C-alpha cells in the first residue's frame, strides 16, 4: 500500500470527529454496544501533544527471537517496520502493535520526523518510544504507553503491515478511525464512523447546555441524563444561540 492507493475516507467525517472529544466518541460507541474501543494505557507523549483524528495504517510485531535477532534487518527496505515508515499514506495514523512491550522503543526521532515530513497525521503504539526528549520537540502527535532507550529490535520483530492487529487490548482493522486527545486514544470501527460523526457533535452541544444550566445552579436530576423537560429546554436554548 502506498500514498496513491490509500482507502477512500470521507474528509468531512474526519472534520466532524476532530471537533469532539474522545470521551464523547467513547460514549457514542458505548451507546451502540461497543465496550472495548479505548486503548488502555496509551497516552499523549507529553502535555503539548496535539489531538488528532485519522484512519489507521497498521503494523504488527511479535516478540523478537534469537534466530532472527539481527540489527541488519533495519537496512532492509522491505522489513515491515521500515516499510511502514515509507508507505503509511499522508493523512493516516501509523498504529504500531508492540505486544504491550515497554522495554524497546518502537520509534525514535528520525523515524518520527520521516513520518511528519511525509504528511502522516500521527502514530500510536501500546509500546514505548525512544529519543523521547527529541520527540517532544517534533510537531507530530505521538501516543504511547511508555518511554525506553533500547531500539525496537531489542525486543520486537515486525512481521506485517495493513492487517488486523491488537493494540492495547483493542482490535484495530486497517481504515478504522483513530482519535486521540489528553484522555488517550479510542478507535471507531470504520462502518460506524459516519453515524458517530453525525451524532457526537449533537451530544457535545447538549452537554454545553447542561454545563450552562449547572453553572446557574440547576440540579443534574432530570438534566443529565436528559429528560423530556430538559430536551425541551435545550431546544429553546439552542435556538437562542443561533
Secondary structure, 3 states (H helix, E strand, C coil): CCHHHCCCCCHHHHHHHHCCCHHHHHHHHHHCCCCCCECCCCEECCCCCCCEEEEEEEEEEEECCHHHCCHHHHHCCCCHHHHHHHHCCCCEEEEEECCCCCCCECCCHHHHHHHHHCCCCEEEECCEECCHHHHCCCCCEEEECEECCCEHHHCEEEEEECCCEEECCEEECCCCEEEEECCEEEEECHHHHHHHHHHHHHHHHHHHHHHHHHHCCCCCCCCCCCCHHHHHHHHHHHHHHC
